[in-house]
Amino acid sequence: MTSAPFPPTPPAQRRYAVVLNPHAGRGLASREWPRLEGELQARRFDFELISAGSGADALARVEALAPEIAVMAVGGDGTVGALLPALIGKQGRPVAIVPLGSGNDYAGMLGLKPGQFGEALDRLSYTPRRVDALEATVTEGAGAGIPRLLLNGLGMGFDAQVAATMLRAPARLTGFGRYLWGALAALSDLHLTGLTLTVDGQIIYSGPSCLSAVMNGTRYGGGFLISPQSDAHDGKLNALASGPVNRLQLLGLMGRVLRGTHLGQPRVYHANGQAVTIRWDAPTHLHLDGDLSGEVTEIQVRVLAGAVTLLNG
């Protein structure tokens, strides 16, 4: 997209709290901050910096701000997700996203790329848009009963196992390359577990599975198009599960997921709606917006339609 000339002062004279996760992108956000700071100053943005290494600290400091201050989240999906309790609902703060994380999947869906600060800031002249969010509640397993707010989505089974395996990936790998390394390594430990996927009260699939996902965005893992039909403005979530697959079949499925051509294939079950329940016969790895969240057996997810005001979507 061609950048439009920016005005001498920020759109609508907004004040911003720039929330920087210095650890995002394995330190990329911290390294790139001087360049982003220079861009904000050159455009005469009225901003204050909140540098916080933990999501809880960042959220507490944002919640203490004056109500008219908007948020500029600098990091990955997890950085934005940690701030969602302060962004949700009619009284929530509007948010702009500047991607500098490892995967940046929600921002990638929007066409925003790490380091392209001009594009992210130019878009602040756009009309703000309301986008959906997700609320996930583990009903059995680790962290049961505590609702979590998500912007992009969650994965269970193989995908979450990949997230765990990625912790052992070579330091030189980032983003999609890091995910791909983890996915190939996790194939050696592939196993199937009984799963029941229910969407809006209807069973979509029940049987052996290695993975499931519930998405608001289209992609995870730095570029895998797990949910190409997702639309973050339609008031619906999208759910998916695999049927029984062996290693070779899963490898072929991963290739299709890269291109977003897996829906409609044998052993792929999907549907959209407002509420999802996923039940596994044994504790299964879970990630929420890319963050590992233990092993659980059941989770319920509902869509929060138009819950977040996005300034540069």
N, C-alpha and C positions, 0 to 999 in steps of 0.2 A: 504494500500500500504506500502511495506517495504521501509524505508528510506535508501537512498544510502549514503555512506560516503561523507561528504561535503569537498570541497577543502579548503586549508588554507586561501585563499582570495576569495572574491565574484566573481561569473562568469563574465567574460569580464571586470573586474575591474570597474564595474558601480559605480557611485555615486548616492545616494538615498536621497530624501526628504521624511522622514517618517511623514505622515500627520495623526495625532492622533485626533480623536474627543473624548474628555474626557467624554462627556455625552452619548456616544453610549452604548447600552446595559444597560441603566439605571446605568451608572457609571462603567460598567465592563471594558471598555477599559482603563479607568484611573487606576483602581485597578491592572490590569494585565500588565501595561506598564513596571514596573521595571523588571518583568520576561522577557518580550520581549526585553527590552533594553540589559539585560545581555546576551541573546542569540545572538543578533546582534554583541555585543562587542566580545563575544567568537569566533565568526566566522570572526572577523576582517572586518566587513562591514564598508564602508566609508559612513556615513550618518549624516544628520542633522535633528533635530526634529522640526516639525511645529505643535504646539498644538493650535487648534482653536475651539472655541465653536460654531461658526457659519459657514455655508457653504460658504457664501460670503467672509468672512475673509480668510478661507483656500484657496479658489480659487485665490484671489488677491495675496496671498503670493506665491503660486505655480507659477502663471503667471510671477512673478518677478524674478524667479530663472534663473540661467544660462541654456541655451538650452540643455546641455548634461546631466542634472540631471534627473533621473527617479523618479517616484513617488511610494511610498509604502503606500497604503491607509489602515489605521487601524480603523475599525469600521464596520458599517453595509452597506446595500445597499444605504442608503441615503448619507453616507460619500463618497462613490465612485461616486454617481450621481452628487453631488455638484461639483466635480472636472472635470466632463466630458468636459466642454468647453476647458480645457487645455490639454485634452487627445485625442480629436477627430482629425482625418485626418492625412495626411502624415507628417505634421509638429508637430503633437501632441506628448506628452511625453508618453513613455511606462509606464505601471502601473502593480504593483503586489498587490494582495489583501491578507490582513491578517484579517480574520473575527473576530470581537468582538462586533457585534451589537446585536439587539434584535431578528431579524429574520434570517439574513445572507442567504437569499434565493439564490442569484446568486452564492455566494461562495459554498453553499450547493450543488447546481447543479454540481459544479466542484469537489465535494468530499472533500472540505476543511471544517474543523470543528473548532469552537472557542477554543482557547487555545492550539491547536496542532501546535505550532510555528515551530517545526522541519520539519513537512510535508510542510508547506507553504514556508519555506525558502529553503528546499531541491529542490523544484520545480523550483527554479530560475536557475537551471542548464539545464532546458528544453529549447528547441528551442522556442522563442517567437511566439505567434500565433495572427493572426488578427481575431477579433471577431466583430460581428455586434452590433450596437446600434440603438436606436429609437429616433425620433424627434416627439414630440407631441405638437400640437397647438390647443388651445381652440379657437373656432370660435364664440361661443355664450356662455356668462356666465362669471363667475369670472375669472379675469386674461386673458381675450380674447386678442388674437393677439400676445402673448409673447411665442415664442417657448421654449420648455423644452426638454433637452436631458436626455434620460433614458438608463440604462443598462439592467435592469430586465424587467420592464413592468408597466402597469397601470390597475386599476380596477375601475369600476363605479357601483353604486347601492349598493346592499347588502354588497359586500366586503368592499367598502369604508365606509359604515355605521358601519361595524364591527371594522374598524380601529378607528373610532370615539368612539365607545362603549368601546374599549380596554382601553381608558384613565381612565375609572372607575374601571378597574380590580384590584384585590388585589395586593399589591406591591410584594408579595412573588412569583407571577407567572411571568415567563419570556418566551420568544420565542413562541413555538408552544402552550404551555399551556395557555398563555395569549391570543393568537388568538382564541383558542377554546372557552375560557370563553366569549370573545366578540361575537363570532358567535352565541353561544347559547342564549346570552342575546338579541342580535339583532333580533332573530327570532320572538320575541313578537311584534315587530313593522314592520313586513313584509308587504310591499305593492307593487303592480304592476304598471308599467308605460309603456306607448307605446314607443317602440324603433324600430329604423331601423338601421341594421348593413350592411354596404356595404364594400366589399373587392375588390379592383382593378376594381371598377365601377360596380360590380355585387351585387345585393341585396341578402344577405345570409339569412336574417330573418327580418320580419317586423310584429310587434304585441306586446302584453303585455309581459313584462319581469321584472325580479327583479335584474339582474346583467349582466355585460359584462366585458370582459377583453381583453387587447391587450398585447401580451407577446413576449419578446425576450428570456427570460429564461423559465424554466419549472415549477417553483413553486413560491408561495407566502405564506404569513402568517406563516412563520416558518416551512413549510413542506407540505402544500396543493399542490398537483400536478395538478394545474389547466390547464397546457398546456404540457402534457407529450410528445407531438410530436415536441416540439420546439427544434431547433438546432441553437445555436448562431453563427454558421459558415456558414449557408446556404444562407444568403442574403435574408431571408424571415422573416416576422413577422407572428404570429399566433393570430387569433381573435376568440372570443367565446362569445355567449350570451345564456341566458336561455329563454325558452318559458314560458307560464303561469304555475306556480307551486303554490301549497298551502304550508303551513308550514311543513306538514308531508313529502310531496314530496321533498321539499328543504332539509330537514334533511337527507333523503335518498340520495339525490344528493351529499351532503357534505361528506357522508361516502364514496361514490364512488370517489370523488375528492381526498380524502386522499390516495387512492390506485392508482389514475390515470386511473380509469376504466370507466369514465363517458362519454367519447367521443363515439358517436354512439347510446347513449341512447335517448329515446323519450324526447322531450323538451330541447335538447341540440343541438345548432347549432354552427358550427365552420368551419373555412377555413384558408388557409395561402396565403400570397401574399406580395406585396411591399407597398401597401397603404390601409388605412382603414379610413372610416368615421363612427362615431357613433352619431346618432341623437335621443335624448329623447324628449318626448312631454312635460316634466316638468323638472325644475332644479333638478339635481341628484348629489349625493355625488361623488367625484372623489379623488382617491389617485394616486400619481405618485411615483413609486419606494417606496411605503409604506408611503409616506408623504401626509397628508391630504391637499387638494388643493381647497376647497370650493365646491360649487354646480354649475354645468354647464349643458347646454342643447345640445351642439354639440362639438365634438373634432375630429380632423384629425391627423392621425399618419402615418409616413412613416419610412421605414427601412433605415438605413445608413450602407450599406454592408461593412464589414471589416474595420470599422471606428476606432477601438481601438486596440492597440498593448498590449496584455496581456502577462506578463512575467511568470506567474505561473499557467496558465490555464490547 
